[in-house]
Amino acid sequence: MEKKEMYSVWAIPPDEVVTRVKKLMEYLRAEFGGPQFQPHITVVRAISLSLDEALNNFRSSISQPLKAYNVTFDPITIGSGVLYLPIHPTTEFGIEDCLQAYMPHLSILYADLTEDEMKKARDRANILDDSLSSLSFPITRLALYKTDPEDKTLESWEKIFECNLEPK
């Protein structure tokens, strides 16, 4: 029996968005702590699967060419131990049913902070880059990642497979 692990699907923002978000993340990490990680939009949260199941599910979902799509960030939101930019709901995702159960987002800080400290981090992020929370950009790549939610260092996260989406 093949070992089950946790796998997620990420949308990879364009390089210029990654660079901009990384800069913000570095400032926040320097001030508030937390692990370093690659900027990404979690499209499908971690699911327990074998590697074969994860690859087969991912490949079958992209077997009919998926088209690139645009996303827009909503204002920075505080979650449980996370600061993130929600993705404005759009039918371009093509997975509207999933969106009701799960909101795609880009995390900018994972940290064990009090609610007041998280509010301070959110306010700091808004000062450092006040136009990020309405930024629109195209998604042209999706990736399958192994992501162990128990690993608070995030060092075990590993890209398994990446694909390019069809141009619009």
Disulfide bonds with the S-S distance in Angstrom:
none
